[in-house]
Structure formats: C-alpha cells, structure tokens
C-alpha cells in the first residue's frame, strides 16, 4: 500500500483562515522553527537576522492580510503574510513548521493568496526568495511563479532588497518572482 498522500488528499486536510491577534506568539514559534532550516547555510547572517516586526504583524492581521493553516480547528502550523501594492500583492513571509513540511500546506497557503489577489483585482503576486533552496524559488516556480529580470524590478523591490541586506540576508542568492493573477 502506498503510504504517501496524493496532492489532492494533502490539500483537503488543511484549513486556511484569517489569523487572530492572540496567535502572534504561535506565529513567532512557527517563524523561528522554519528559520532554523537556514541556520549555518551562509544565506543569512545570524547576527543580523530578525523576526518579522510584531507591530507590523499586528497591523497586517488587523487588515486581514495574514492567513494561518492548520488541521481542522487545531493550532496553526503555518502562515502567510502579505502586503498590497498598487497592482500587486507582495508575500512578505510564508512559513510552515518543518514537522508539517511537504504535506501541501505551503502550496495551499500560496494558492489561497493567489486566489485572494485575483478576487481583489490585483494583477499579480510578487515575492523575494532564495534562488537555490528547494522549498524556495524551485517551489514557487513549480507553482507558476517566474523569476523577474533585473530590468523588471520596481523601485519598491529595490528598497526591499536593501532592507533584506540590512537584515543579514545574502541578497546575491535571492530573486524576485511574480505570478500573474489574471
């Protein structure tokens, strides 16, 4: 008997909903656990690495721009945070507890954001990620995102890149990606 779940079966076990303010400590736990996957990789300078700012997280929860994923009515084990630009939705962060990785939750969260962006009238979803890590750029490519060329980067994206460098990310190993929603 095949012990692995089909992609469709994996998708049905996850509930996606708007995050709640009282879940901020849990989201920090998820972020910290997911971040440990990068420890020692040389992709992040651990001395500069920072968590997502709590005040910004609280504000985005109030704006209904943070979704969590869990197994029906259980505590969240993954989340996605987005902000909105003029014509695009920007994925600020997406994290899944490593113990729940490769079970379809990241794909469900990503799909939810893309559907929401389309319903809200945004032309695309944009993100910045590491180029070679399997659960980063290759994962997004598999889900319909494409790498942006340097000539396609907006001023806002260039500011994000500067901020990423200040936060200790190896920006030479990062890429902006985009998926059209229309």
VEXKOL-876408 format. One record per atom (N, C-alpha, C, O): y, x, z; residue in three letters. Coordinates in steps of 0.05 Angstrom, whole numbers, plus 5000, padded with zeros to 4 digits. Last residue first. Layout:
! residues N
YXZALA;...
! end
This chain:
! residues 182
574349134730UNK;574548924710UNK;572548964688UNK;572448804670UNK;574149574761UNK;573049324773UNK;573049104753UNK;571848894758UNK;572250254751UNK;573850024742UNK;572549774754UNK;570049754756UNK;572150774796UNK;570550564783UNK;572350334776UNK;573750224793UNK;573051474807UNK;574151204802UNK;572051024789UNK;570451114773UNK;574252054846UNK;572551894829UNK;573751614828UNK;575251524845UNK;576052724858UNK;576852444859UNK;575052294839UNK;574452404817UNK;572353224892UNK;573153104867UNK;574052814873UNK;573052684891UNK;571553874924UNK;571953584924UNK;572853484897UNK;573953634881UNK;571554404932UNK;568954284929UNK;569153974928UNK;567153844932UNK;576654544943UNK;575554654918UNK;572854524912UNK;571954534889UNK;577554354994UNK;578354184972UNK;577454294945UNK;577354144925UNK;574354335049UNK;574354525027UNK;574954375001UNK;573154264988UNK;578254085103UNK;576254035081UNK;576554245060UNK;578754325053UNK;582154115143UNK;579954305142UNK;577754255122UNK;575654385123UNK;586553815140UNK;584553725159UNK;581953895158UNK;579953835170UNK;589454055099UNK;590454085127UNK;588354005147UNK;588354115169UNK;586353855057UNK;586354145062UNK;587354195091UNK;586254365105UNK;587653315059UNK;584853405063UNK;584753695070UNK;583153785088UNK;593053345046UNK;592253255072UNK;589453335079UNK;588853425101UNK;592553494992UNK;594053665011UNK;593253605039UNK;592753785056UNK;589953034972UNK;588653294971UNK;589953494990UNK;588553655004UNK;593852654980UNK;591352624995UNK;589952904995UNK;588852985016UNK;597552824943UNK;598252834971UNK;595752814989UNK;595552945009UNK;594752724896UNK;595453004903UNK;596253034932UNK;595653234945UNK;594552174899UNK;592052324901UNK;592552614908UNK;591152734923UNK;599952064890UNK;598651974915UNK;596052134920UNK;595452214942UNK;600652234838UNK;602052374860UNK;600752304887UNK;600552484904UNK;594052204807UNK;596752094813UNK;598052274834UNK;596752444846UNK;590152514758UNK;590852484786UNK;593652394789UNK;595552494777UNK;588852634706UNK;588852354714UNK;589752304743UNK;590052074751UNK;588453174701UNK;590753044688UNK;590952744695UNK;593052624691UNK;583553294726UNK;586053354740UNK;588453214727UNK;590353144742UNK;579252714717UNK;580252974708UNK;582853034723UNK;584252854731UNK;574752394761UNK;577352404748UNK;578052684740UNK;577652874755UNK;568052184752UNK;569852394761UNK;572552364746UNK;572552324722UNK;566251494762UNK;566451734745UNK;568451934757UNK;570351854771UNK;561451044788UNK;563951184790UNK;563951424771UNK;561751534765UNK;556350784788UNK;558350714768UNK;561050854770UNK;562850784754UNK;552650974824UNK;553750704828UNK;556150644810UNK;557750464817UNK;551851494811UNK;549551304807UNK;550451014810UNK;549150834799UNK;556651694829UNK;556151684800UNK;553851484795UNK;554051334776UNK;555751664884UNK;557751494872UNK;557351474842UNK;557751254830UNK;551652044890UNK;551151774898UNK;553151584885UNK;552451374875UNK;554252514873UNK;551952414858UNK;551352124865UNK;550551964847UNK;558552554914UNK;559052494886UNK;556652394870UNK;556852204855UNK;554252444967UNK;557052424960UNK;557252374929UNK;556252164920UNK;549052554976UNK;549952294986UNK;553052264982UNK;554252084993UNK;548653084955UNK;547252854943UNK;548252584951UNK;548352404935UNK;554253474943UNK;552553364964UNK;551253114953UNK;552652934943UNK;557953644904UNK;555153704901UNK;553253594922UNK;550853604919UNK;563353464914UNK;562153464888UNK;559153464888UNK;557853314874UNK;565753014964UNK;564653284957UNK;563053264931UNK;561653064927UNK;571252564946UNK;568752634959UNK;567852924951UNK;569053044934UNK;575552014944UNK;575352314943UNK;572852394958UNK;572452294980UNK;576251424904UNK;575551564928UNK;575651864923UNK;575751954900UNK;577850764881UNK;578151054879UNK;577251174905UNK;577451054926UNK;577050204840UNK;576550314866UNK;576450624863UNK;575250724845UNK;581549794800UNK;579550004805UNK;579250064834UNK;580849984851UNK;584949364797UNK;583749464773UNK;581449664777UNK;579649684761UNK;584848794840UNK;585349084837UNK;583749184813UNK;581549104808UNK;583948264853UNK;585548324829UNK;586248624826UNK;587948694809UNK;580548104891UNK;583348124899UNK;585148204876UNK;587648204879UNK;575648154865UNK;576547884873UNK;579547884880UNK;580947684876UNK;575448714861UNK;575548554837UNK;576648274844UNK;578448174830UNK;574948844916UNK;577248944900UNK;577648774875UNK;579848704868UNK;570048604928UNK;572548514942UNK;574948594925UNK;576748434921UNK;566648914897UNK;566848624892UNK;569448514904UNK;570848354891UNK;567449414921UNK;568049374893UNK;568349084886UNK;570149004871UNK;565649304974UNK;568449384969UNK;569149344940UNK;571349244934UNK;560249184964UNK;561948984976UNK;564849054970UNK;566448874963UNK;558349674944UNK;558349434926UNK;560249224937UNK;561649084922UNK;558849974991UNK;560250054966UNK;560549814947UNK;562649754937UNK;555149715024UNK;557949735032UNK;559749795007UNK;561849675004UNK;550449784994UNK;551449515000UNK;554349525007UNK;555949354998UNK;549950344994UNK;550250204969UNK;551349924973UNK;553049834958UNK;549250425049UNK;551550545036UNK;552050405009UNK;554450355002UNK;544250145056UNK;546750055069UNK;549250165055UNK;551150025050UNK;539450345035UNK;541050165020UNK;543650065032UNK;545149925019UNK;537050735063UNK;535850475065UNK;537550255051UNK;537050025055UNK;539151245069UNK;537151195048UNK;535650935051UNK;533350915043UNK;540251225141UNK;540851315114UNK;538551255095UNK;536251225103UNK;539551145193UNK;539450905176UNK;540050965147UNK;540350785131UNK;540351625217UNK;537751495222UNK;537451235205UNK;535151135203UNK;545751725204UNK;543651865190UNK;540851735194UNK;539251745175UNK;549951165198UNK;548451325216UNK;546151465201UNK;544751335186UNK;554751225147UNK;552351085156UNK;550951275176UNK;550751515171UNK;561351135123UNK;559451285139UNK;557151105146UNK;557450865151UNK;567051245086UNK;564651085087UNK;562551255101UNK;561951475094UNK;574051225078UNK;571751345091UNK;569451145089UNK;569850895091UNK;577751025041UNK;578551235060UNK;576151385071UNK;576051625074UNK;577850824979UNK;575950855000UNK;576751085018UNK;576451325010UNK;583050444954UNK;582250714960UNK;580250714983UNK;580850615005UNK;584150024900UNK;583150034927UNK;582150324932UNK;580650424915UNK;589849964856UNK;587250064864UNK;586650034893UNK;588450004910UNK;595049864844UNK;592949744826UNK;590149824834UNK;588249754820UNK;597850044892UNK;598849844873UNK;596749704857UNK;596549464857UNK;592750084943UNK;594950194928UNK;595949974909UNK;595049754911UNK;589749995006UNK;590349894980UNK;592850024969UNK;594850074983UNK;584150275040UNK;586950215039UNK;587450115010UNK;585850154992UNK;577950195077UNK;579550215052UNK;582450175057UNK;583250035077UNK;571950405105UNK;574850365110UNK;576250395083UNK;575850585069UNK;565550195124UNK;567250295102UNK;570150215109UNK;570649995119UNK;559650355163UNK;562250225158UNK;563550345134UNK;562950565125UNK;553650265202UNK;555150385180UNK;557750235177UNK;558050005187UNK;551549995243UNK;550350255238UNK;551650395214UNK;550950615207UNK;553549515292UNK;553949655267UNK;552549925266UNK;552450075286UNK;548449135327UNK;550749315328UNK;551049465301UNK;549049525288UNK;546148535294UNK;545848765311UNK;548348925311UNK;550248865297UNK;546248115258UNK;547348075285UNK;546948305304UNK;547448275328UNK;542048425213UNK;542848155223UNK;543648145253UNK;541948165270UNK;543849075215UNK;541648895211UNK;542348635225UNK;543248645248UNK;550449205188UNK;548349205209UNK;546049045200UNK;546148905180UNK;556649475171UNK;554049385162UNK;552049405186UNK;552149605201UNK;563549295167UNK;561349425180UNK;558749315169UNK;558649085158UNK;569949425138UNK;567449265140UNK;565349435153UNK;565149675150UNK;576749395138UNK;574549545148UNK;572149345151UNK;572349135163UNK;581149095127UNK;580449305107UNK;578249485117UNK;577749695106UNK;584148725156UNK;581548645145UNK;580848835122UNK;579948745101UNK;588448885184UNK;588948805156UNK;586448715142UNK;586548645118UNK;586049045231UNK;587748815232UNK;588348705204UNK;588548465200UNK;583649515210UNK;581949285220UNK;583549035221UNK;582648825212UNK;588149815201UNK;586549725178UNK;584549505186UNK;583949335169UNK;589849895254UNK;591549755236UNK;589949645212UNK;590449425203UNK;585450195274UNK;586149935286UNK;587849765267UNK;587449525264UNK;586050655241UNK;583550485240UNK;584150205251UNK;583350005239UNK;590850845258UNK;590650755230UNK;588150575227UNK;588250385212UNK;589550975311UNK;591650785306UNK;591550675277UNK;591950435273UNK;585451355304UNK;584851105316UNK;586950895310UNK;586350665305UNK;584151735245UNK;586051665267UNK;585651375277UNK;585551185262UNK;577752005239UNK;579651815227UNK;581551725250UNK;580651645271UNK;577352655269UNK;576452385265UNK;578552225251UNK;580952295252UNK;577953305239UNK;578953085256UNK;577652825250UNK;576752785227UNK;577153995234UNK;576053735228UNK;577053525249UNK;576953575273UNK;578554505247UNK;580754325238UNK;579754035234UNK;581453855231UNK;573854755261UNK;576154785279UNK;578454605272UNK;580254555289UNK;570454665217UNK;570054515242UNK;572454535261UNK;572854345277UNK;572054595155UNK;572654785176UNK;572654625202UNK;574454475208UNK;567054405110UNK;569054315129UNK;569454535150UNK;567554635161UNK;563454665081UNK;565154475067UNK;567454375084UNK;569454275074UNK;559954965108UNK;562155115095UNK;564054925080UNK;565955015068UNK;555954735137UNK;555654725107UNK;557754895093UNK;557454965070UNK;556254665191UNK;555154915181UNK;554954935151UNK;553855125141UNK;555853975186UNK;556254205204UNK;554854445193UNK;552454435185UNK;554853525158UNK;556453725145UNK;556753985161UNK;557654185151UNK;552353185193UNK;550853265169UNK;552253495154UNK;550953635139UNK;556153035229UNK;554353255236UNK;552653355213UNK;551753585213UNK;558352575209UNK;559752825204UNK;558053065211UNK;558453285200UNK;554952185229UNK;554952235200UNK;556252505194UNK;555352645176UNK;556552205283UNK;553852265275UNK;553552335246UNK;552152515238UNK;562052065278UNK;561252325290UNK;558452395281UNK;557952625274UNK;561651535257UNK;563051755243UNK;562252025252UNK;561752205236UNK;558951285298UNK;557751295272UNK;559051525256UNK;557651685243UNK;562751325339UNK;560051435343UNK;558651475316UNK;557451685311UNK;566951035317UNK;567351325322UNK;564651465326UNK;564251685317UNK;564750535318UNK;565350655292UNK;565750955295UNK;564951115277UNK;564550455373UNK;562050465358UNK;562550605330UNK;560950765321UNK;570050415385UNK;568450635396UNK;565750665381UNK;564850895377UNK;571349945352UNK;572450215346UNK;570850435359UNK;570250625346UNK;569949435365UNK;567849605354UNK;568849885348UNK;567250055338UNK;574249145380UNK;572649235401UNK;570349415391UNK;568949545408UNK;576248975329UNK;577649185345UNK;575849305366UNK;575849545370UNK;571148905279UNK;572748795301UNK;573949035317UNK;572849245318UNK;570148865207UNK;569949005233UNK;571848865254UNK;573648725247UNK;567048365168UNK;569548505176UNK;569148625204UNK;567848505221UNK;560348515145UNK;562448335156UNK;564848505163UNK;564748755164UNK;553848495119UNK;556448625117UNK;558548425127UNK;558548195119UNK;547148605135UNK;549348415137UNK;551948575136UNK;552248765151UNK;541248795102UNK;543848865114UNK;545748635113UNK;545948495094UNK;536648665076UNK;536448695105UNK;539048755118UNK;539248765143UNK;537348655021UNK;537248395036UNK;537148425066UNK;537648235080UNK;537049175003UNK;539649045003UNK;539548785020UNK;541648715031UNK;531449275005UNK;533349425023UNK;535949275025UNK;537049255047UNK;529748944964UNK;528948884991UNK;530749035011UNK;531448915032UNK;532049214920UNK;532748934926UNK;532048864955UNK;533648724968UNK;529449704922UNK;532349694925UNK;533249414932UNK;534949374949UNK;523449654961UNK;524849644936UNK;527849634942UNK;528649574964UNK;521050095012UNK;522249835004UNK;523549864977UNK;524650074971UNK;514850435019UNK;517750435014UNK;518650165005UNK;517150014991UNK;509350405022UNK;510850375047UNK;513950355042UNK;515350275060UNK;504550114984UNK;507050264982UNK;508750195007UNK;509549965011UNK;497650175000UNK;500050005000UNK;502550185000UNK;502650375015UNK;
! end
